[in-house]
Amino acid sequence: MKEELEKLLENAYAPISNFKVASIVVTKDDRKFYGVNVEDASTRAGTCAERNAIFNAVTNGCKKGDFKELHLMFSSKEIGTPCFVCRQMISELFDKDAKIYSYSDTEVKEYTVEELCPYPFEIG
């Protein structure tokens, strides 16, 4: 998965921050959906790689409960985690025990959704 993320990272569009992110969502039936961050001059109108990949999956018919894991890589040398907007989306569509893998050049860290989102905002 690391090699796929490295290649995908090249597609990110981050002319302002130069902080590129790539993400791959894997469903329980082993389909893959890809996303990169895309920013613009206002910075708020862009989207994160994680949500881009999740939106891609939803656009292609995936529903809550279909998601198995999420993989992500940042253009920095260090391990990163999803922002809180992405964590909210993840907590709404992924099971609490679903895995999130974050890669750097030299290591990978594994988290569960519940570890990254211990107190999600829930409606009803």
N, C-alpha and C positions, 0 to 999 in steps of 0.2 A: 504494500500500500504506500510505503514511503516514496518509492520511485514515481508512482502515479501522482502523488501530491507535489513532488518536486517539479514535475513537468507541468502540471496544472497551475502551479504558482506563477509560471511565466505569463499566463493569460490575465492575471489580476491587473486592474487599472487603478493605480494609486499615484497619480502625478503630483499630488499635493503633499501627502505624508511620506510617500515612498515606502510605506509599510504594507507589504503584500500578504494576503492570506488566501489559502486554498482549503477547500473542504470537500469531503466525499461522504455522502449518506449511504448506508447500506441497509436494505430492507430485509425483513425476515425471510423473504424468498430470494435473497442474494442479488437483487438488482442494485445497481449503483447509480447515484445521481450526483452531479458535480456542481460546484459553485466556487466562485472567486469573489473577492471584494471588488466593488466598483464604486469609486468616489467621484465627486465633481467639485467645482469651485465653492459651492455652498457647504460642502462636507456633510450636511444633514440629509441631503437628498439621495445619497448613495446607499449601498447596502453591504452588509457583511457577507463573507463567504458562507458562513454556516446557514444563515437564513436563505441565501441564494440557492444553496443545495436543497434545503428543506422545501422551499417554494417550487423548485424544479420537480421534486418528488410528488408534491401535492398536485401540481399541474398535470402530472402524468398518472393521476388517479390514486395515489397513496393516501391512506387515512390514518387517524390516530390508532396506534397499536400495530401498524405495519413496519415501524422503524426498529431496526436492530442495533445499529451503532453509527457513530459519527467519528470521522477522522479529520484532523486539521493540522495545518502547518503554517507557520508564520515566516516571513522573510528575515526575521531576527535569528540570532544564534541560540536564543533561549526558548524554553517551553512556554507556551502561552495557554490561556483558556478563553472560552467565549465571553463576550461582553454580556452585560445583564439583560439587554434587550433580546439577544440570542438565547440566553439561558431561559428566559420566559417562554419563548417559542418552543425550545427543546422540551421544557417541562410539560407543555401542553400536548405534545404529540408523541413523545417517547415514554416508554415504561420507566419507572423509577430505577430499575436495575439495569437499564440499557447502558452500554459502554460508550464512553467518549475517550478517544485516543488522541493525544497531542504529541506531535513529533518535532524534534529539533534535528540538527545535523548528526548528533551523536547518540540521542536517546529517545525513548518514547515513554510517556506517562499515561496510565490508565485511570480513569475516574468513572464513577457511576453518575447517572443523572441526579440521583438523590444527594450525592456528595457535593456536586456543584450547585444544586438548587434545593437546599434543605428546607426553605420556606417559600415555596412558589405562591404567586398570586393566583387564587382560584375563584372562579365565579360559580355560585350555587353549590 
